Structures are given as structure tokens and as C-alpha cells.
Amino acid sequence: MNIYQDYIQEIEERKTQGLHPKPIDGADLLSAIIEQIKDTANEYRADSLKFFIYNTLPGTTSAAGVKAKFLKEIILGESAVAEITPTYAFELLSHMKGGPSIGVLLDLALGNDEATAKQAAEVLKTQVYLYDADTARLKEAFDAGNVIAKDILESYAKAEFFTKLPEVAEEIKVVTFIAGEGDISTDLLSPGNQAHSRSDRELHGKCMITPEAQEEIKALQAQHPDASVMLIAEKGTMGVGSSRMSGVNNVALWTGKQASPYVPFVNIAPIVAGTNGISPIFLTTVDVTGGIGIDLQNWVKKTDENGNPVRNENGDIILEEKYSVATGTVLTINTKEKKLYNGETELKDISKSFTPQKLEFIKAGGSYAIVFGKKIQTFAAKTLGITAPTVFAPSKEISIEGQGLTAVEKIFNRNAVGVTEGKLLHAGSDVRVEVNIVGSQDTTGLMTAQELESMAATVISPIVDGAYQSGCHTASVWDKKAQANIPKLMKFMNEFGVITARDPKGEYHAMTDVIHKVLNDITVDEWAIIIGGDSHTRMSKGVAFGADSGTVALALATGEASMPIPESVKVTFKGDMKEHMDFRDVVHATQAQMLKQFDGENVFQGRIIEVHIGTLPADQAFTFTDWTAEMKAKASICISEDDTLIESLEIAKSRIQIMIDKGMDNHNQVLQGLIDKANKRIEEIRTGDKPALTPDSNAKYYAEVVVDLDIIVEPMIADPDVNNDDVSKRYTHDTIRDLTFYGGEKKVDLGFVGSCMVHKGDLKIVSQMLKNIEKKNGKVEFNAPLVVAAPTYNIIDELKAEGDWEFLEKYSGFEFNDNAPKGEARTQYENMMYLERPGCNLCMGNQEKAEKGDTVLATSTRLFQGRVVEDSERKKGESLLASTPVVVLSAIIGRIPSIEEYKAAVAGIDLTTFVPSIKELVTVGH
């Protein structure tokens, strides 16, 4: 059977799933299709034409190269296809976005046939995905006096690729669809357990929300053909949790419009909304697709005659409906007035949804086109020796005389490009910044690779200090899907210039270490900006932003990111931490105390949390910064004492050296370069030339939170509150309860210690608790399963050297084997300890899961519905989040312990202690 027949067979198989033919990305298949097109008598010619025109992926896929070459032959008259005229061939090239198509267009534009050159030039004027090799050709031709090259450059300098686009419609009609009450997690839009299918957009689209919801959306579209369906999080925030491009892609697939008639299943312009707006990381993905995100504020706090919030018998603030957005409500968005209407009635000012920059994204069909367009305009103007005319909205530059800088403002000022020289920028300023570290994880990496191909990028930007492709999200189950997808991903990223967890050549041992931990180690400058393809990209050095796969691709390709400088909330500590408390309890208490201090308002949402951690090294501090994703913060930043930062950098150096020793460095010696940077930074701190980063004493914050350690007297548990009568209050991370609430009675079906929220100290706590119980009772018996997943291999190596791992092995009923990884997910658990492979494991939800309906107590970060555990017919699954000692003890006794049982179990154990800095960590003046 030939390659085309294989494709036809796959098409027939997909029909049984209700799917269309998979888009073509391979050169061999498209070459076979082209041969059939050339053969006018071929029985498959008609279908082959359709596949060639409408079903071939653009960009830098190998198929795109073959398609561009054949279109060039048609234009030059070397091949003749009745259905594809030279003019039509140019149109097809114009939709291929970049890469081989740009090469072909430049060949034609700079060729000897004047008529063809002019046609090619007109198409080139609409294109923005040009890279150094492409612009170098244009410059060389211009310098040699080529008239066509000059014409193209003049068009680029005027940004006609943007100015000639249709304007954004003044009125956009929408029909509402309530996707759910309360916070809508991206897991609802793109479930983690379907991660394997993300690169197959049509197939993955079928997992959004539920089949019933999909049918309801289709029915709304049929009833309102002139309106776009607007997905809404009623009484909640849209898109919390993971920074999942596939979530926005799915929304666009069901409710948006096709980006190009010649590219299947790539849709743009989704419209999403939430009572409390859109999660910052999700809003970035909305911008990528030229969509609209709206903060509805349709439910407001009920107040008394004195303006104070009215509470119910449970102490919760009562909300009142300001206006209805019930499913099926027809509304109008006026983009000129920037207001939301129901008929003639004005409902809401939505100016924040239509800033000048966002309007540009909407007009251009996405933010990438604007980013690349600005670079092309700058290049063209420089080449022509002229000043580029003002076309794009100027970056907002906010500078307040006499006001100091927060830590994040300092970092943005250092990394900003294209801003007014010598001007200090404050929060709210729009900036382009250079990115120092980039991370891609393995279940979004496949999409990042697709995005890189679609924007025609072939090599990592030289200004990126280091980039890493993880293997942690597919670590615990090496099934057929992972075996098919991950090696291809690692090969692509390795060739692109990224340090990869798995070696495409098979020379070094696969490293399935959790991505956030690796990024935390390879960040060797607290002034760094980090972009990572996961919402928990929140390092305890530098400022890190969890991002969608597209933003990661953009950072890899250009070394830049664009965003407003966020406001900051300052978090400091007072009092003394009780010796029986773990630092995780401080993290949970921070959220609880913040909500109490601000009367239920989450002041962290959408802002930077500047935590004055002071004395806590990066590994332990990461427990706080990691959790800030669940606090709905945009990012977080740690302020450390000099000595503590040096200690953290020394640890980072040793771990990077381990990666080098494994053979993971590439020909650019990226990892060695990071060690060199760490040594330089340590020397700067030691000599006092450049102390550890601190904010200015006269910096301005949105709010300041002081965490009182004295009142944290019991372990704190984040509870999904699955049976709350108010659906909107379920599955948030805001319900923080102390141990006593459970009365020592709540049954625990499974415990999980692992993923990114634990460090070496946590694993030592597990070992010490087992030793203590063995000493007291003679042996350890588990009344519930305990799953333990170290975040990194080097932690295991260190535990082996220190004798802890041997004791863990003694009580484990299962230990991972890298030479024989699990080929399928575990579906049932015994009452014993499982030592799992380093990686995400249960937290991700795409591989291992608890049994349906279980009550899970975990150190994990996520308590979303269906993530760690799904519902069963008998009861709802629930994932409660707690510290390591609480989880371990609960698995041993099979229930959440009483405070007395807990104190007895941790007596004499060195928990993760924290002593607030006695120094005021600020810089006087600025």
C-alpha cells in the first residue's frame, strides 16, 4: 500500500469518529498527491486537488515546502494545472504565512520577469513572517538598486500589511452561553487527560466542556446566524488554571471564524467573558487569536445602608445580579463606544477590552501579526534611511515623578526595548521586553512546535539565555500516544536549539524532571524574565509568566514578549512560625489572611505578588511562588537577602552542572553559559557591586498584605468544597480551612506527595515520619494508598546518598523503573506506598488519576473538578490540598488527623521552617 492509500485508510477510520481528513504536514504524502494532480487521468485527482488546496498545513512544515515549490512551478509555467491559475497560485501562497512561501515569493519578486515580480511583490506586501535570511535578501537587492525591493520596503515602512486590512466592525452581535457557574478552569475547555490530541485540532475540539454543551452552542448558532457565541463564566473568572492555548483554540473552533479558507481547523476571534473577568494567562491566549475578553461584573456585592457588604448565615458575602447574561441572551458589543448593550440599554463600559493595542490584535487576527509587523516596519524604515511613520498605537509609557520602582518595575525597565531612553516606567506601561529564559512542556510543546512552524521560525533567538523542553507531563505513563508524540517533539526542539529532557540521539538518560523545578534552577539571575508554557512557571528567582504555547513560540523565535507592566501587591511577614507548622501552611494562610484583610476581594488577581521571603532559599521559596497561580496572580517575585540568594545560585549551579555531566548541553554551550552567568552574579553580590534585587523604599503598591505567623497554629487545607450550595464557590482555591474543621473524621482514599509543590525537604519529611512510626509501632501500615513522586532525579540521588531513599524503598510496594516505564495508567490502588517516576503524575490529570469518587489529599497545586479525580455515581471526587506531613499521616491512618494526632506525628521532625527577615529589604530612593 502506498502513502496515499495509507492516508485514505486513515480518512475512513476518522469518519467513524465523525472527523474530517487530518491536515497534511508531511512532504512525502503531498509529493504523491501532486503527482496525482499532474496525471489528468488519475482516479484520485479531484480529491488530490482538494487536499492540496484546502488541507495542507502552512508555515515551515515539510508539506508547506513542497506546496510552495509546486505553486512556483505553476506561476513560472513549468507545470500546468487547469484549476490553479498563476493568479490563484499567488493567492494560495499568500495564505501560507511564511517560511518556504516567503522564499518562493522573494525568488519571484527579485527575478527577471517584471510582470511576475510585480505580482509577487503585491503578495509580499501583505506578509509579516519574515526572518533574518528573508530581510537580508531584501536589503541586498535594495542596496543593488532593485526597484521591486525598494517598492516592497516602502510598503513595509508604511505598514500597509496592517493599514490595508479591514477595520474592526463597529458593532458585534453576540449570543450568550453560560459555560458554568464559578471559575471556569481551562481544564473544562481542554481537559488535561486529552493532552495527547492537542495537535489534532478537530479531534481535540470534541473534548470541550461536554457533547451536550457543544450541541447547545450549535443550536444557538443556528438560531442566531448573525451573532457570535460568547462563552461566559457566571459568578466567576474565565480561564483560570493552566495557560492552555488549546482551550482558546477549542473555543475559537466552536465559536470563532476560520482564519483562512485554505487552512482547516485554525479559527480566530473567540469571544469570552466572566463575571470577574478573564484570567491574565488566558487573556494572553485570547489576544493571540485576535479574540475579545470581557469583564462583565454582572454580579455585585450586596451592601447595607452604610455601604458595608451584607453576608449570609455562613459569613459569605451575598451577591446581587446587576444584569442578566443567561444563555441565549442577545447582546451588542460596540467597539467604537467600547460598551456592552442589551438592545438600547447600556450594560457595561468595556474599555479595557478595547485598548488601542487590543484593537490592533483584533484587526490583524492576532497578536503575532502585530509583533512581527512592528519588526518588519522598523527594519524597512532603517534600510530606507527614513523615520517610520506612526501607524501602530504608541506604547503607553507611564512615569510618575518622585515615585520609586517595585521589584517587577525594575526588571521590566532593565529588559524593555523600544521605549523612550532614560524614562523610568511604572505599572500600566505597555512594553516589549527581552526574555532571558524560556520553557516548553511536553503536552503543550507539540502545539508550540506547530506555532513555530506556522510563524516560519527555524532557530532559537540568539538573545535567549537558555530554553528547556521538558518531559514531565508524560513521565508517569509512557504509552503509545507518548511514544508517538514525544520523540518527534524532542527532535524538533533539539534541532531548534532548545535543551531537551530527552535526547533524540539516545545518548543521555531521559530526564522527566518537573519543568518548573528545572526552570527554577536554570534561572541564574533574579533580574531575569522567564516565559514558560505552563501556568506554574513562577520562579523564585526573576519574574516568570506562565504562557500559552503560542507566546512560548514567540519568545523562542524572537526573544521577546509584549505586555503591560503589572501592578504589584507586597507581601511581608511578622511573628514567629510555630515549630509544628510547615511552610505550606504559611502559603495557604497567606491566601486566607489576604481575603480576610480585604473583605473577600482577591487583591492578588491579575497582579504581581512581591513576596519578601528574605531567608528562604529558592527551592523552598518555590512552594510560595508556585501557589501564586492558584491565587490568580499574574506572576510572583521573591525578595531575598544577599546570602540567601547566593546560596540559591550555588544550588542552581550544581544542578546545571549535573545536566552538563549528563551530556545535555548543546553546541552553543547554553548550560555552561548559565553557570558562567551565575558565577558573575554571585561575584556582583559578594563585592556589593550589585546586591540582590530589592524594591525602592518609595515604590507604590496596589495593596500590602502582612501575614501574621503567630495566628497560624494549625495545618491549613485548601478544600474544593464540592457540596457547597452555591455552585460558584466550588472548586476555587479560596476555601482554606484548618485541621480542626474536619474533626479527625474525614476519610481519605488516597494521598499524593509530589509534583512541583514539593522539594527535597518534603521527601525527607516522608522518610522521617515513617522512621518515627516504625520506632513507635514496630512497622508502618497504610490505611490508604500513598503516591510519592519526587520532582527531580537529582533529589532522588541526594536522598540515596543521605540514606533516606533506602528507607522509602523499604515501605514501598511499587518503585518506578526507567528501563521498563509503565505503558498504561494505573486504575486501582492498594493500601501501600508507590514511589513514582519524577514528573507531574496525578497533578496533571492526563496520565495517572485517582479512582473515581475518591477523596484525595495531596500536596499538588490543583483541585479542579475532574483533574486529579473524577466523580463517580456514588459520590463526587474531591482533591484537598495540604502539607506533606498532613498528607502522609492521613494516608497512614486513612483519614484527616486531629490536631493532637498531627502534633504527635511531627514531633522532632525538622519541617520547612521559615524565619522572616529582620532586615527591611528595600533600596532607599531610586
N, C-alpha and C positions, 0 to 999 in steps of 0.2 A: 504494500500500500504506500502511495506517495504522500508527500507532506500535505498536499491539498486535500486528498481523501481523508487524511487524519483530521484535518480541520473540519471537513463536512461531517465526519462522525461526531466530533466534539459539539458541533452545532445541533445535531439531532439529540444528543444527550442533554444539552442545555434547554432544548424545547420542552423536555419532560419536567423541567423545573420552572417553566414559564419564563425563560430567559432568551434574549436575543444573542446573535453571534458575538463572541468575545472580540473586542477590538484587537487589531493586528499590530504587534510590535516587533516581529522578527523579520529579518531581511530575506531569509530563505523562502518563507511562505509567500511573501509579497513578490519575490522574483518569479516564483512559479505562477502566481496569479497574473503577472504582467505577460508572461509567455502565452498564457491562455487568452489574454486580451488581444495580443498581436495576431493570434490564429483566428481569423474571422469565422472559420467553420467550427470552432471548438464548442462542444455542447455546454460547457460551463462559462462561456464568455460573458453572458449577460450578468450572471451572479458575480463573476470576477470583476467586472466594471464597477458594480455597486460596492464590493469590498474595497476596491482600490480608492474610489472617490469618497465613500462615506464611512469607512470602518478601519482606517489606518491611523494609528496614533502619531501625532506630530512631534516636533522638538528634535531631540538627538537620539531617538530610538533608531535601531538599525534599519527598521522598516522605513522610517522617515527619510533616511539617506537614499534608499532605493527609490522611493516615490519621487523625491526631488530630482534625482538623476533622470528618471523616465520623463518627467514633465519638461525638463530641459531639452531632452531629445525631441519632444513634440514641438516645442517652441522653435527649435532650430531646424525643424523639418527632417530630422534624421529618423523619426518614427512618425507614423500617421495613425491616428485613432479618430474615426469619424465623430464619435461622441465627445471628444475632448479637443476643441479647437485651441490654437495658441493663446487666444484671449482667455478662454476658460482655464487653461493651464496656469496662466498668471494668477487668476482668481484663486485656484487651489493652492498655489504657492503662498499667497497672501494669508492663508489660514493656517500655515504650518509653524508660525510663531518664531522660529529661529533655528540655529544650527545649520544643517545641510541646506535648508531652503534659502538662508541668507547667503551662503556660499554660492549657490546657483544664481541667485538674483544679482550678486556682485559680479559674477562672471559675465552675465548678460549685459548688465548696465555699463560695465567697463570694457565691453567687447567692441568689435568693429562695425556691427550692423546698427546704424543710427536709429532706425525705427524700433528695433527690438530693445536697444539700450534705453530709449525714452520710456517704453512701456515698463521695463524692469525698474527704472528709476521711480516711476509713479507708484509702483507697489512698495519699493524700498522706503519711500517717504512715509508709509503707514506702519512701518515696523520699528520696534524698540529693543528687541532682544539681540543686541549686537555686543560682541565681546572684543577684547583687545586685538585679536587677529583680524576681525572684520573692520574695526575702525582704523587699524593700521593700513589696510588696503585702501580705504577711502582717502586717508591722509596722503599716502604715497601717490595716488592718482591725482589728487588735487595739487600737490606740490609739482607734479609733472605737467600741469596745465590742462588736465582733463575737465571739459566743460560740464559733463554729466555729473561728475563727482562734486563739482562746485554747486551745481543745482541741488543735489541731494543734501549737501551740507547746509546750504542756505535754508532749505525747508526744515531741517533738523533744528537749526538755530532759532527758527520761529516757532518750533514745537508744533508744526502743522499736524503731526501724528495725533496730537491731542485737540488742538483748536478746531479741526475739521470734523470731529466726532459730533454726533447729535447731542443736543443739550439734554440735561435731566428733565424728565416730564414734570410740569408744574404740579399736577395732581396725580396721585397714585391711589387707586381704589383698592382696598383690602377687605377681605372677609376673615373674621377671627376663628381661630381653632385653639381651644384650651388643651395644651399637651399634658397638663397635670396641675394639681394644686401643690403649692410649696415650691421649694427649689427644684429645678429640672436639671438633673445631672446629665453630662454628656454620655453617660452610660445608657440613658434612655434613648438617645438619638443614634448612638453607635456602640452597642454593647461590647465590653472587653472580651467576652467569650467568642465573639465573631471577628476578632482581630485578624485572623488568617485571611479573611476575604476582602480586606480593605482596598487592595489594589484592583480588585474586580468590582468596579463601582456599581454596576447594575445589581449584581448578586448581593453586595453589601447593603445596598439601599433597602432590600427587603427586610432587614432587621430593625429598621427604625420604629420605635415605640411598639406598636403591635399591628398585626394584619388588619384588625378591626379599625384602628386609627387610620391606617393607610386608605382603607375603603371610604372612611368618612371624609378624608381630605379630597379624594377623587370625586365624591358626591358634591362637596362644596364647590369644586372647580367646575363641575357640570352645571350647577345651579347659578354660578356667578362667573361666566367665561371672561368677563371684562375685569375681573379682580384677581389679585394675588392673595393666596392664603397666608395669613400671618400667624405663626406659631407663638403661643403665649404660655408663660409660667405664671399662673394665677396665684397671688399671695406669696410670690417667691421670686428668686433670681433665675434667669435663664442661663444654662450652660456652665453650671458650677462643676468643679472637679477637674477632670483631665482636659488638657489643651488639645482637643481632638478635632483635627481638620476633617476627619471622616464624618463627624457629627454634622458640621456645616455642609459638607458635600451631600450628605443624605437629605438634609433639609432643602438644599437647593435642587436636588434631583426630584423631590416630590413637589416643591412649591415654587421653584425658580424658573429661569428660562435658559434654553440651550445657548451656550457661549458661541458655538459655531455650527452651522448645518453639516459641516464635514467632520466633526469630532463627536462621537457618541458618548453620552452619559457624563459629559462635563458641563454642568449647569452653573449659572451665576445668579446673582441678585436675590438671595433669600431675604425674607423679612421676618425678624424675630423680635419678641418683646417680653418684658417681665414686669410684674408689679414693682419689684425692686431693681429693675434694670437688667443688664446683661453682665455676666462675669467678665472681668477685664481680659482674661486669656481667651475666652470665647469670642469676645468682641473683635479681637485681632483677626480671628479667622473669618468673621463676617466681613471685615474690611478687605481681606484677601480676595473674597469672591464678589466684591462690589455690592454687598448687601446693606441692609438697614437694620440697626438695632435700636430699640426704643425703650426708654424708662417710663413706664406708664403711670406709676404712683396712683393707681386707681383704687387702692385701699389705703386709708389713712388712720392714724391713731385717734380714737375717740377721746375727747377731753371734757373736763368739767368746766364750771363757770369761771374757775381760776386759771384755766389753761393747762391743768395737770392731767396726765393720762389716766383714763378710767380702766381699772383692772377687774377681771372676773374672780370667782372664788378660788381659783388656782394661783392667783397672783399674776396671770398673764395679761398683757395689755390688749384691750378689745379694739378690733379694727372695724372701721365703717367703710362701706363701699361708696366711693366718690362718684364713680360712673361704671356702667356695665360693659364688659367686653366678652360676654357669654358667646360660646361657639355659634357662629352663623351671623354675628353682628357685622353689618357693612359699615366701614369707616372710610374716611378720606384723609390721606396724608398730603398736606400742601407743602411742597419743598421750597417754595418761594417765601411764604409766610413762616415756614418752619413750625407748623401747628397741626394738631390732630383734630379732626372733626367727625361728628356724627350728624350727617345732614348739614344743617346750618349752625348747629351747636358746637362751639369750640370746647374741646375736652382738655387739651394739654398743650403747653408750649414744649416743643421737642427740638429746640435749637441745638442741643448737644448732639443730636443725631445727624445734624447737617452743618457741621463746621465747614469752612472752605475746603479743608483737606479731605473730609469725608465726601463732600460733593464731587471732588475730583476723582476719588476712588470709584464712586457710583458711575460717573460719566465714562470713565476708562474701562469699566468692567472689572475692576480690582486694583489693589494697591501696588502689585508688582509693576504694572504698566507705568505707573507714575514714578516709582523708584528708578526704573530703567530709563524712562523718558527724560527725567531730570539729568541723568548722567550723560545721555546722548546729546541733549541740548548744550550742556556745559562743554562737552568735547567739541561739538561743531563750532560753537562761538569761539573757543580758544584756537581752533585750527584756522578759522577765517580771520582771526585777529580782531574780533569785534566784541562788544558787550552784549550779552544775551538779553533780549527784551524780556520784560516781566510778563510771564504767561501764567505760571503757577502761583497759587496763593502763597504769599511770603510766609516763612516760618514765623510763628508767634514768638517774640522774644520779650520775656517779662524780666525786668531787672529793677529791684526795689532798693533805692538808695539807703544806705545805713543798715540794711538787713543782712545778717550773716547767712552762711550756707549750711544746710543739713548735710549729712554724710553723702546721701544719694545725689544731692545737687552738686557736690564737689566732684563726684565720679562722672556725672554727665558733663560737667563743664570741661573736665580733662579730656574726655573722649569725643566731644562734639566736633562735627565738621560742617563747614559751610555756614557758620554763624558770624556775627559781627565781631571782629577782632577786638580783644580786650574787654568785652562786655560780659559781666557776670550774670548768669541766667538763673532764675528761680523757678519753682514749681509752676506748672501751667505752660511753660515754654515748649514749643514744638521743636524737636531736634532730630537730626541724623547723627548717629553715634557709631564709632568703630567698635566692633565686637572682638573681644580677646579670646574667649573660649566658646566652643560650640559642641553640643551633644545631640546625638541622634539615637533614639532607642529602637529596638528591633521590630516592634509591631507597628510603629508609625514610620520607621525607616524606609519601608517599601514605598510608601507614599512620598517620602522626601526624595527618594531616588526618581520617582515619576515626575515630581515637581522640578527637579534639576534637569531632567531630560526635556520637560516642556519649556523651560526657560533657556534651553540650549547651553547649559553650563557643563564644562568637561573637566575642570580642575579647580581645586580649592583656592580661595582668595589668598594671596601671599601675605595679607596683613593680619590674618587669623593666627594667633599664637599656638593654638592647639585645638584639635577636634577629635571626638571619640564616638565610635559606633558601638553601642552595647549589644549584649546578647542575653540580657537578664529577664526579659518578658517572655522568652521562650525557653527558659533554662530548665524548668522542672519536668517538662514533658517534651521529649524530642520525638514528636510524632511525624507522620508522613507529610503533614502540611508544613511543619517547621523544616523538615529535611528538604522540601522542595523550594521553600522561600528563602530561608536564611543564608545558605551558602551563596546564592545569587546576590543577595543584598551585601554580604561581606566583600565579595569580589568587586562589586560596583564601587563601594565606599573606599576600599583599599586603593583601587586604581585612581579614585578621585583625590586621594591624598589624606584620607582620614585614618587615624589609628583605630584598628578594628579588634573587637573582642575575640573573634575567631579569625584564624589565619587562612586565607584562601589557598595558600600553598601547603597547609597542614604541618608547618614546621614548629609552631609553638602550641602549647596546650590551650584549649578553649577556655576563655575566662568569662564566666557568666555573672561576674560581679555586678551588683546593682548600680545602674548608671549614675545615680545621684552621688553615690559614695565615690565613684571614680572621678566624676567632675569636681567633687569637693577636694579631692587630692591633687588633681592636675591644675586647679586654680591656685597660683602661687603669688598672687598679688591682690591685696584687698581693695585695690583701685580698679579691678577688672570688671568688665561687663560680660555676662555669660548668657547665652541663649541656648535653651535645651528643649528637645521635643517631648516634654513631659511636664505636667503641672508642678511636680515636686522638684523641679530644677530650682532649688533655693539654697544656695551655698552659704556656708558660714564664713566665707572669705569672698569679698567682692559683692556685687549685686547681680542676682540671677533672675531671669524671667523664663517661666515656663511658656512654651510657644507651640503653635501648630506646626505640622510638618512643612508647610509652605514657608513660614517665617524662618524655620531652621534652614531650609534650602536657600533662601535668600541670603541669610547670614553666611552660609558656606560659600556661596557663589560670589558675593560682593564684599564680605567682611563688614557689613553694615546692618543696622536696624534703624527704624524710624518710630518715634513715639513721643508723647508729651512727657516732660519730667513730672513724675508723680509727686503728690503731696506725701508727707511723712507723718507718722504717729510715733512719738517717742515712748519707749517702754523702759522703765527703771525698776529697781527692786529695793525693798527695805526690810529690815527684820532679819531673823535667823531661820534657816531651814531646819526642820526637825530631823533628827538622825534616822527616824524610821520612814521618812519620805524619800521618794525617788524624784529625780528631776522631771520626769514625765508628768508627775503630779503638779509641778510648778507650771508646766506648759498648759495643762488643762485649766488650772486655776487662773492663769492669765486671761484666758478667754472668758471664764465665768466672772471674774472680778471686773473686767472691762465692760461687759454687758450690764453689770450692776451699777458701775460708776456712771454709765451714760444712759441709764433708764431704758435699756433694751436696744439702743441704737448700736449697731456694729460699726464703730468708727474705723475699724481696720479695713473694711471692704473697699477694694479698689485703690488702696494706698500702700505705701511702703511702711513696714514695721521696722523701725530703727531700735533694735534691742541692745541695751547696754549690758552685754553679757560679761564683759570685763575679764574674769578669771577663768572662764571655762574654755578649754581647748576646742578646736574645730570639730572633732569627732562628736563630742558630747553636745556642743552648741548646735550641731546639725539637727538634734532632736527638736529644738525650738524652731529653727528656720524651716524645717521640713513641714511642720504642722501649720505654718502660716498659710499654706494652700487651703487648709480646711477653715482657717479664719477668714477666708475670702479676700485676703490681702493680695495686692498685685505682685509684691515681692517682699523680701526682708533683707536686712543688712545688720551685721554684728559689729559692735564697737568693742574692741579688745584692748587690754593693756599690752604694752610693748613685749614684755617677757612671754605672755601667753601667745601672742601672735608668732613670735619666733619659735616657740615650742610646736605650734601647729604647722609651721612651714618646714621644720625639721622632720616631722612625721610625714608630711606630703612628699618631701624629697626622697625619703627611704622607700615610700611606696611607688613612686615613679621609677626609682632605680630597679625595683623588683620587675616592673613592666619591661624595662630595658633588658634586664638579665634574661627575661623570658624570650627575648627576640622580637618584641612588639614595635620597636622604633622603626621608622621608615627612612627612605633615602634622604629626606630633608632633616633628619635627626631632630624631629619635633620634641620628643621626650627629653633628650639631652638639653635642648634649648630651654625647656621649662625648668630643669634643675639649675641651669646657669642663671635664669631669671630669679629663682628662689634664693640662690646664694647672694645675688646682687641686692635683693630686697632685704635679706637678713642683715647684710652689712650696713645698709642705709639706716635700719632701725637701731642697730647696735651703736653706731657712731653718732646718732642723733641728727644725721643729715636730713632724714625724712622719717619721723616717728610714725607709729601706727595711726591709721586714719581716724580722725575724730571730727565731729561737727563743730561749727563755731558756737561760741557761748551765746551769741545774739541771733542764732538761727530761729526761724519761725516754724512751728509745727501746727498741723490741723488739730491735734489733741495730744495730751500727755497722759499716760497711764502709769500709775505707780502700783506695782504688785507687792502686796503685804505678805511676806513669807510667814510671819507669826501666826496668821489665821489659817494656814494650810496644815491641818492636824490629822487629816485622813486622806488615804488614796482617793484620787478623783477619777471618775469613769465617764467617758462620753457615750451617751446612750441614744440609740436611734428612736426610742420612744414609739415603737411600732403600733401601739394601740391607742395613741393619743386621739381623742375625739376630733380634734382639729387636724385634718389631713395635712395641712400646710406646715405643721410643726413636726411631722415625722421625718426621719432620715436627715435632719440637719445636724451639724456638729456643735450646736449651741446648747443642747441639753447636757449639762455637766452635773453629775451627782456624786456625793461622797459615798463611801463604802457602807455606812450605816443605813443608808436608804434601802438597801436590799435585805437587811435583817439577817444576813448569813443564811438565806434560804434559796436564793435564785439558782436554779440548776444550770450548769454549764455543760454543754455537749462536746465542745472541742476548744482547746487552747492553741493559740498560734503566737510564737515568738519569732519575729523575723521581719524581713523586708528592710526598707530604708530607715525605719524608725529605731533601729537598734544598732549598737556599736559593740566593740569588744567587751566593754564592761558589762553589758547585758548578758552576754554568753557566760561570763564568769559568775554572774549572779545565779544563773540557772544551775551551774555546776556546784556552787557553794550551798544553795538550798537543798540540792539532792544529797550532798555530803552531810548536812545537818540533820536531815530527816532520817538518813541511813543510820547515823550515830544514835539518834533517839529511839528509832523503831526497829533497827536491825536491817531493814530493807525499805525500798520505796515502791509503793503500789499506786498506779494511776487509776482514778475513777472516771477519767475522761481522757481521750487522746490528746497528746501534746505534740504539735508540729513545730520544729525548730529549724529555721533557715538562716544561717549566717549570711550577712550581706556580701562578704568578700572572702576569697580564698586566703588572702594573707592573714585575715583574722583567725581562720582555722589553723594556719601554720603556726601563728603565735600561741594559740591555745594548746596546740600539740607540744610546743616547746616548753610551755609552762605547766603541763600536766592536767589541764582542765578537760581537754578533748577526750582523753582516755576515760575520764570518769563519765562524760556524757555518753560515750560509746557503750559503757557498762550497762547503762539503763535504756539504751535504745533498742527498739525492736526492728528498726529499719535504718540503714545508712546508705546514702547515695553512693553510686559507683559511676565515675565518669566514663569508664570503659564500657559500661552497659547501662546507659541512661534509660529512664522509663519511656516506653513507647506509647503509653496511653495514660490518661488521668486516673487517679485513684477515685473510686466512687464510694468506698466504705472504709471506715477506720476502726481499729481496735484500741482498747484502752492501754496504750503504751506510748513511748516517745519515738517520733520519727525525725531522724537527722537528715534534712533535705539539702539538696544541692544549693549553693549560693545563688541567689536570684530573688525574684519577686514572689514566686509561689502563690499562696492563697490571695495575697493582696490584689493582684492584677485581675483575677476572675476569669482569665482566658485559658487557664490550664487547670490547676488543682482547684477544687471547690469543696466546701463542707457538704455534709449530707443535707438534703432539702429539709427545711423546717428547723434546723439546728439553732441553738443559741451558742454563738461563738464569742469567746473573749480573746481579744487579740491586741498585739502591740502595733498592728497595721495602722494605716492612716485613714482607711476608707470604711464608712459604714453605710454606703448607699444600698438601696434595695437591690437584691439580686447579685451584688458584686462578689462578696465572699461566700454568701449563702443565699440560696433561692427559697421561696416559700414552698411549703408542701400543703396538701389538703388538710392536714391535721393542725398545722399552726404556721405562723409567719416566721421566716428565718430572720435572725437578728444578729448583727455583728457589733458588740460593745467593745470599746477601746480603752485599754488600761496600761499600766506599767508592767514591766517584765515580772517583778516578784508577785504581783496580783494574779497575773495570767498563770504563772507556774503553779502557785498554790491552789488556784481554782481547778486546774486540771488534775491535780493530785487528789483533792477532796471532792471533786465533781460538782462544786457549787461556788458561788462568790462567798468568800470567807467573811466572818465578822472581824471587827477591828482588833479584837483581842487575839483571835487566831492569826491574823496578819502580823501583828507586832511580835508575837512569839516566834513566827516562822522567819522573820528577817533579823532577829536579834543577833548582833555580832557580825552581820554582813555589811560590807562596805558598799553601800548603794552609791548611785551617781550623785555625789554631794555638790552643792553649789553655795559659794560664799560671795555675795555681791561685792563689787569693787568698792574700796573705801575712797578711791580717787574719783574726782569728777572728770569724766572722760570727755573733755571739750577743749577746743582751741580758742584762746582769748582773741576776739576780733577776727578779722579775715583779710 
